[in-house]
Amino acid sequence: VQLQASGGGLVQAGGSLKLSCAASGLTFSRSSVAWFREAPGKERVFVAAIRWSGGRTDYADSVKGRFIISRDNAKNAVSLQMNSLKSEDTAVYYCAAYRGSTTNPRADVWHYWGQGTLVTVSS
């Protein structure tokens, strides 16, 4: 199983960025996908997730109303649209996949992880 995260970069506060996660080697349409992030010196925390069934989504309180997670099963891909970015959104963002349906915010629940993509928000 491979998860390839991309789309990170440098953006000014208030700006937008879209991350993508491309999956291979798993039944993507039956897998839930999440984004976590890890800021310098801090632990990895939940950002958003989308279930395979019904498309239910969940978000961390810190990103609700600003970030949107979506999936395209035909392309085996999940996106994270990040709007109104703040300096505190600066982190390495990781996508993760779960065989089944969940939006559990605990990192140790998720089965597969991709490499991270760095998002830097300048104030």
VOBA-1610 file (N, C-alpha, C; in pm, whole numbers, padded with zeros to 5 digits, always signed):
BEGIN
Val+00086-00119+00000Val+00000+00000+00000Val+00089+00124+00000Gln+00053+00216-00087Gln+00127+00343-00091Gln+00031+00459-00087Leu+00063+00557-00005Leu-00011+00682+00001Leu+00088+00794-00030Gln+00057+00871-00131Gln+00147+00978-00174Gln+00080+01112-00151Ala+00131+01187-00054Ala+00077+01320-00026Ala+00154+01425-00105Ser+00083+01525-00152Ser+00147+01632-00228Ser+00067+01760-00211Gly+00126+01870-00257Gly+00055+01997-00257Gly+00099+02096-00152Gly+00190+02055-00065Gly+00238+02147+00037Gly+00320+02260-00023Gly+00344+02361+00059Gly+00423+02474+00013Gly+00416+02589+00110Leu+00462+02703+00062Leu+00462+02825+00143Leu+00347+02914+00098Val+00269+02961+00195Val+00155+03047+00163Val+00143+03153+00272Gln+00090+03268+00235Gln+00070+03374+00333Gln-00055+03348+00415Ala-00055+03401+00535Ala-00173+03388+00620Ala-00294+03445+00547Gly-00406+03374+00559Gly-00527+03412+00489Gly-00542+03348+00353Gly-00436+03286+00306Gly-00439+03223+00176Gly-00494+03081+00180Ser-00487+03016+00063Ser-00541+02881+00049Ser-00437+02787-00011Leu-00457+02660+00016Leu-00370+02557-00037Leu-00451+02429-00045Lys-00423+02347-00144Lys-00494+02220-00159Lys-00396+02106-00158Leu-00415+02016-00063Leu-00332+01897-00054Leu-00403+01779-00121Ser-00325+01689-00176Ser-00379+01568-00238Ser-00310+01445-00182Cys-00385+01338-00177Cys-00332+01209-00132Cys-00374+01105-00234Ala-00277+01048-00303Ala-00304+00944-00403Ala-00273+00809-00342Ala-00367+00715-00356Ala-00352+00584-00294Ala-00337+00475-00399Ser-00260+00373-00365Ser-00248+00256-00450Ser-00226+00134-00362Gly-00265+00019-00414Gly-00242-00104-00341Gly-00348-00141-00240Leu-00459-00065-00237Leu-00567-00101-00146Leu-00699-00076-00216Thr-00805-00135-00162Thr-00938-00112-00217Thr-00984+00024-00168Phe-00951+00124-00247Phe-00970+00261-00201Phe-01116+00293-00170Ser-01206+00240-00252Ser-01347+00272-00233Ser-01403+00214-00103Arg-01327+00123-00041Arg-01370+00063+00086Arg-01278+00106+00200Ser-01205+00212+00179Ser-01110+00261+00279Ser-01144+00403+00319Ser-01134+00432+00446Ser-01147+00568+00495Ser-01010+00635+00489Val-01011+00766+00474Val-00885+00840+00463Val-00889+00961+00556Ala-00776+00989+00615Ala-00766+01102+00707Ala-00641+01183+00679Trp-00644+01304+00730Trp-00525+01390+00732Trp-00491+01418+00878Phe-00365+01406+00908Phe-00309+01445+01037Phe-00200+01548+01010Arg-00161+01618+01113Arg-00049+01710+01097Arg+00039+01709+01220Glu+00164+01744+01196Glu+00264+01743+01301Glu+00343+01873+01293Ala+00321+01958+01391Ala+00395+02084+01396Ala+00530+02060+01463Pro+00627+02145+01437Pro+00761+02128+01497Pro+00754+02115+01649Gly+00810+02008+01701Gly+00815+01988+01845Gly+00686+01941+01908Lys+00586+01911+01826Lys+00457+01868+01879Lys+00419+01731+01827Glu+00318+01672+01888Glu+00275+01540+01847Glu+00186+01550+01723Arg+00170+01438+01658Arg+00084+01431+01541Arg-00063+01437+01586Val-00141+01522+01521Val-00281+01540+01561Val-00374+01528+01441Phe-00495+01492+01471Phe-00598+01473+01371Phe-00641+01607+01310Val-00666+01605+01179Val-00713+01724+01109Val-00853+01699+01052Ala-00866+01595+00971Ala-00993+01567+00906Ala-00995+01424+00856Ala-01114+01369+00837Ala-01126+01234+00785Ala-01255+01220+00707Ile-01254+01123+00615Ile-01375+01095+00536Ile-01392+00944+00526Arg-01512+00897+00556Arg-01540+00754+00549Arg-01561+00710+00406Trp-01542+00580+00383Trp-01570+00531+00249Trp-01720+00518+00227Ser-01793+00486+00335Ser-01936+00463+00322Ser-02013+00588+00360Gly-02090+00638+00269Gly-02174+00754+00298Gly-02102+00886+00289Gly-01969+00879+00284Gly-01892+01002+00270Gly-01893+01091+00392Arg-01924+01033+00510Arg-01927+01116+00631Arg-01788+01175+00654Thr-01786+01300+00698Thr-01661+01369+00727Thr-01658+01417+00872Asp-01539+01428+00926Asp-01519+01484+01058Asp-01396+01574+01055Tyr-01399+01677+01137Tyr-01291+01775+01139Tyr-01250+01807+01282Ala-01123+01840+01298Ala-01079+01895+01424Ala-01143+02033+01441Asp-01171+02070+01565Asp-01234+02199+01590Asp-01151+02314+01533Ser-01021+02298+01535Ser-00931+02406+01492Ser-00941+02436+01342Val-00998+02344+01265Val-01004+02365+01119Val-01146+02369+01065Lys-01244+02345+01150Lys-01384+02347+01105Lys-01419+02481+01043Gly-01486+02474+00930Gly-01525+02595+00860Gly-01417+02651+00770Arg-01295+02597+00780Arg-01186+02647+00695Arg-01134+02539+00600Phe-01134+02416+00646Phe-01081+02305+00565Phe-01195+02217+00516Ile-01176+02160+00398Ile-01275+02069+00340Ile-01203+01946+00287Ile-01245+01830+00336Ile-01189+01705+00286Ile-01288+01643+00187Ser-01237+01590+00077Ser-01323+01527-00022Ser-01246+01411-00086Arg-01322+01325-00153Arg-01257+01209-00213Arg-01311+01185-00353Asp-01227+01125-00437Asp-01265+01086-00573Asp-01224+00940-00587Asn-01320+00852-00568Asn-01289+00708-00571Asn-01242+00663-00709Ala-01289+00730-00813Ala-01246+00693-00948Ala-01097+00720-00969Lys-01044+00815-00895Lys-00902+00850-00907Lys-00821+00799-00789Asn-00884+00729-00697Asn-00815+00681-00576Asn-00742+00796-00506Ala-00814+00905-00487Ala-00749+01023-00431Ala-00840+01095-00333Val-00777+01158-00237Val-00846+01241-00139Val-00778+01377-00138Ser-00857+01482-00126Ser-00802+01616-00122Ser-00837+01684+00009Leu-00755+01779+00047Leu-00782+01864+00162Leu-00767+02008+00116Gln-00880+02076+00101Gln-00878+02217+00065Gln-00865+02297+00192Met-00761+02377+00200Met-00734+02455+00321Met-00749+02603+00288Asn-00842+02668+00353Asn-00869+02809+00331Asn-00843+02888+00458Ser-00831+03017+00441Ser-00809+03107+00556Ser-00699+03055+00646Leu-00588+03022+00586Leu-00479+02961+00660Leu-00420+03056+00762Lys-00379+02998+00874Lys-00320+03072+00983Lys-00178+03019+01008Ser-00099+03098+01077Ser+00038+03056+01106Ser+00040+02925+01186Glu-00061+02907+01269Glu-00066+02785+01349Glu-00102+02661+01269Asp-00134+02677+01142Asp-00156+02563+01054Asp-00025+02508+00998Thr+00084+02578+01024Thr+00214+02533+00977Thr+00249+02397+01037Ala+00275+02300+00953Ala+00303+02164+00999Ala+00336+02076+00879Val+00383+01957+00910Val+00392+01853+00809Val+00258+01778+00812Tyr+00195+01768+00696Tyr+00065+01704+00685Tyr+00081+01563+00629Tyr+00016+01466+00695Tyr+00022+01326+00656Tyr-00116+01276+00620Cys-00126+01194+00517Cys-00251+01126+00492Cys-00239+00982+00543Ala-00352+00929+00585Ala-00357+00795+00642Ala-00482+00725+00591Ala-00476+00593+00585Ala-00590+00515+00536Ala-00624+00405+00634Tyr-00752+00370+00635Tyr-00805+00267+00724Tyr-00888+00171+00642Arg-00865+00043+00660Arg-00943-00058+00587Arg-01080-00070+00652Gly-01174+00004+00600Gly-01307+00004+00657Gly-01358+00145+00674Ser-01455+00159+00763Ser-01521+00287+00779Ser-01494+00345+00917Thr-01427+00457+00921Thr-01400+00525+01047Thr-01361+00670+01021Thr-01378+00751+01123Thr-01319+00886+01124Thr-01251+00907+01259Asn-01203+00799+01317Asn-01140+00803+01448Asn-01021+00898+01450Pro-01017+00990+01546Pro-00907+01087+01549Pro-00776+01034+01608Arg-00776+00911+01655Arg-00653+00854+01712Arg-00561+00803+01602Ala-00440+00850+01602Ala-00345+00814+01496Ala-00315+00665+01497Asp-00314+00602+01613Asp-00275+00461+01619Asp-00381+00368+01563Val-00496+00419+01529Val-00603+00338+01472Val-00582+00315+01322Trp-00518+00409+01256Trp-00508+00408+01111Trp-00401+00310+01063His-00435+00237+00955His-00351+00126+00913His-00230+00168+00831Tyr-00249+00264+00743Tyr-00142+00299+00650Tyr-00115+00449+00654Trp+00010+00484+00629Trp+00052+00623+00632Trp+00135+00656+00510Gly+00118+00778+00463Gly+00202+00828+00356Gly+00313+00913+00415Gln+00403+00957+00327Gln+00504+01050+00373Gln+00439+01187+00389Gly+00497+01274+00460Gly+00435+01403+00484Gly+00463+01504+00375Thr+00382+01609+00375Thr+00406+01723+00288Thr+00402+01847+00376Leu+00502+01934+00359Leu+00518+02047+00449Leu+00433+02165+00404Val+00357+02218+00498Val+00281+02341+00476Val+00336+02448+00569Thr+00377+02559+00512Thr+00429+02670+00590Thr+00344+02793+00564Val+00287+02848+00669Val+00203+02967+00657Val+00277+03083+00720Ser+00306+03182+00640Ser+00379+03298+00689Ser+00281+03407+00733Ser+00315+03470+00844Ser+00224+03574+00896Ser+00268+03712+00852
//
